[in-house]
Amino acid sequence: MYGINLQIDEHKLSSSRAALIVSILIENKMFPLAWSIEQTGGHCHFETQEKLLDRVYDILPENLPLTLKADRFYGTKSLVAWCQD
């Protein structure tokens, strides 16, 4: 059975804006599925991550294993709980 590999990543666009992107990984290539541009002085908060991940999750096929890859910054209790649900 095949699984789905997703990557969540944040890119700083300016001192006050960041892009949060969720991509699907296929043969070591990333294809963006959803993104959000946020006004922030630092990193995007979990609420933004959750909204984006929920949008992507809703379009994925059911009953396939899902792996979410991210930098260590994303290892918050809230994100881990979202993954376990």
WOZI-V726987 format. One record per residue. N is the residue number from 1. PSI is psi in degrees with one decimal (999 if undefined). NEAR is the number of other ideal C-beta (glycine too) atoms within 10 Angstrom. D_CENTER is the distance of its C-alpha to the mean C-alpha in Angstrom with 2 decimals. Layout:
n->(N | N)
psi->(PSI | PSI)
near->(NEAR | NEAR)
d_center->(D_CENTER | D_CENTER)
//
This chain:
n->(1 | 2 | 3 | 4 | 5 | 6 | 7 | 8 | 9 | 10 | 11 | 12 | 13 | 14 | 15 | 16 | 17 | 18 | 19 | 20 | 21 | 22 | 23 | 24 | 25 | 26 | 27 | 28 | 29 | 30 | 31 | 32 | 33 | 34 | 35 | 36 | 37 | 38 | 39 | 40 | 41 | 42 | 43 | 44 | 45 | 46 | 47 | 48 | 49 | 50 | 51 | 52 | 53 | 54 | 55 | 56 | 57 | 58 | 59 | 60 | 61 | 62 | 63 | 64 | 65 | 66 | 67 | 68 | 69 | 70 | 71 | 72 | 73 | 74 | 75 | 76 | 77 | 78 | 79 | 80 | 81 | 82 | 83 | 84 | 85)
psi->(134.6 | 157.8 | 174.9 | 128.5 | 121.5 | 152.7 | 131.5 | 133.8 | 151.6 | 137.2 | 125.1 | 123.9 | -33.5 | -174.4 | -15.9 | 2.9 | 145.4 | 148.3 | 126.9 | 126.0 | 132.9 | 122.1 | 156.0 | 139.0 | 122.0 | 117.6 | 50.9 | 21.1 | 141.3 | 132.1 | 113.2 | 134.2 | -34.2 | 151.3 | 161.7 | 135.9 | 122.4 | 144.1 | 117.3 | 149.5 | -7.5 | -129.9 | 157.3 | 141.0 | 166.1 | -35.5 | -39.5 | -43.8 | -44.6 | -45.1 | -43.7 | -45.9 | -38.3 | -41.3 | -43.5 | -44.0 | -37.8 | -22.7 | -5.1 | 151.1 | 147.4 | 159.3 | 24.5 | 140.0 | 141.2 | 130.7 | 128.6 | 121.5 | 141.2 | 163.0 | 164.7 | -21.3 | -31.2 | 1.9 | 44.1 | 159.0 | -38.1 | -42.5 | -39.5 | -42.5 | -39.3 | -42.9 | -33.6 | -20.8 | 999)
near->(5 | 7 | 8 | 15 | 16 | 19 | 18 | 21 | 17 | 20 | 11 | 12 | 13 | 7 | 8 | 10 | 13 | 21 | 15 | 22 | 18 | 22 | 19 | 15 | 14 | 10 | 4 | 6 | 8 | 16 | 9 | 13 | 16 | 18 | 14 | 16 | 13 | 16 | 9 | 17 | 8 | 7 | 15 | 19 | 13 | 16 | 9 | 16 | 22 | 13 | 12 | 20 | 20 | 11 | 14 | 19 | 15 | 8 | 8 | 12 | 8 | 4 | 5 | 10 | 9 | 13 | 11 | 17 | 13 | 16 | 10 | 5 | 12 | 18 | 9 | 12 | 8 | 13 | 18 | 10 | 10 | 16 | 12 | 6 | 5)
d_center->(22.86 | 19.84 | 16.27 | 12.92 | 10.75 | 7.07 | 5.67 | 3.10 | 6.20 | 8.59 | 11.97 | 15.02 | 17.07 | 20.00 | 21.27 | 20.02 | 16.98 | 13.45 | 10.94 | 7.22 | 5.94 | 3.97 | 7.09 | 9.46 | 11.76 | 15.40 | 18.26 | 16.54 | 15.44 | 12.05 | 12.13 | 9.83 | 9.40 | 8.36 | 8.50 | 10.22 | 13.02 | 13.95 | 17.27 | 16.97 | 19.30 | 16.79 | 13.13 | 11.00 | 11.78 | 10.19 | 11.58 | 9.53 | 6.16 | 8.06 | 9.42 | 6.59 | 5.44 | 9.26 | 9.99 | 8.40 | 9.98 | 13.14 | 13.70 | 13.40 | 16.79 | 17.90 | 19.23 | 17.37 | 15.95 | 12.19 | 10.80 | 7.40 | 8.06 | 7.53 | 10.39 | 12.74 | 11.98 | 9.08 | 11.76 | 12.91 | 15.02 | 13.12 | 9.82 | 12.22 | 14.12 | 11.37 | 10.91 | 14.71 | 15.34)
//
